[in-house]
Amino acid sequence: MRPVIGLILTAVAASTAAAFAFDSAHLTLTKSRPEKDSTVSTPSEIQLWFNQEIQLSVSRIDVKRGEELLETGSVQKTDDPKSFKADLLEFLDDGVYVVQWRSAGPDGHVIRGKYAFTVGSEVER
């Protein structure tokens, strides 16, 4: 009976370790400006940070209000190799905006994500 329990525990530990290794192998958004679900005054740019160095050549930032795609500048490198940004070329009126992004880490696997923020007069301080 004990050898069976040992085998089961070993299998569980191995599958947990493999799942953790797979999850940490891919690019993950760790921080954004404006922050997810925040209320801000009109930002001039969107900046994203990740858990790994990014491949700028496949990176993209789009900003939408409802179905309207707003004009942004090209993505740009920052001093941090795990970050990139894009200028907002339009003034953002009060409302909810969705940032849709795409990038890849060293493994080349393209990851996409999105988050929302609000532009409004009741800005969090």
CORQUIDA-V109929 format. One record per residue. RES is the residue in three letters. PHI is phi in whole degrees, 0 to 359 (none if undefined). Layout:
# CORQUIDA-V109929
res = [RES,RES]
phi = [PHI,PHI]
This chain:
# CORQUIDA-V109929
res = [MET,ARG,PRO,VAL,ILE,GLY,LEU,ILE,LEU,THR,ALA,VAL,ALA,ALA,SER,THR,ALA,ALA,ALA,PHE,ALA,PHE,ASP,SER,ALA,HIS,LEU,THR,LEU,THR,LYS,SER,ARG,PRO,GLU,LYS,ASP,SER,THR,VAL,SER,THR,PRO,SER,GLU,ILE,GLN,LEU,TRP,PHE,ASN,GLN,GLU,ILE,GLN,LEU,SER,VAL,SER,ARG,ILE,ASP,VAL,LYS,ARG,GLY,GLU,GLU,LEU,LEU,GLU,THR,GLY,SER,VAL,GLN,LYS,THR,ASP,ASP,PRO,LYS,SER,PHE,LYS,ALA,ASP,LEU,LEU,GLU,PHE,LEU,ASP,ASP,GLY,VAL,TYR,VAL,VAL,GLN,TRP,ARG,SER,ALA,GLY,PRO,ASP,GLY,HIS,VAL,ILE,ARG,GLY,LYS,TYR,ALA,PHE,THR,VAL,GLY,SER,GLU,VAL,GLU,ARG]
phi = [none,297,299,294,297,299,296,296,297,295,295,296,297,294,291,296,296,294,296,296,297,296,295,281,282,259,297,224,290,249,199,214,224,299,287,304,63,270,245,225,281,305,279,260,204,246,232,236,237,230,278,218,297,258,262,299,297,250,275,205,229,241,235,235,238,64,265,279,272,273,278,236,283,295,294,230,291,238,292,262,293,259,218,212,214,217,286,268,266,232,287,264,289,304,153,262,236,243,265,249,230,212,196,216,264,301,283,82,285,284,243,238,199,204,204,244,216,240,259,196,282,265,280,290,242]
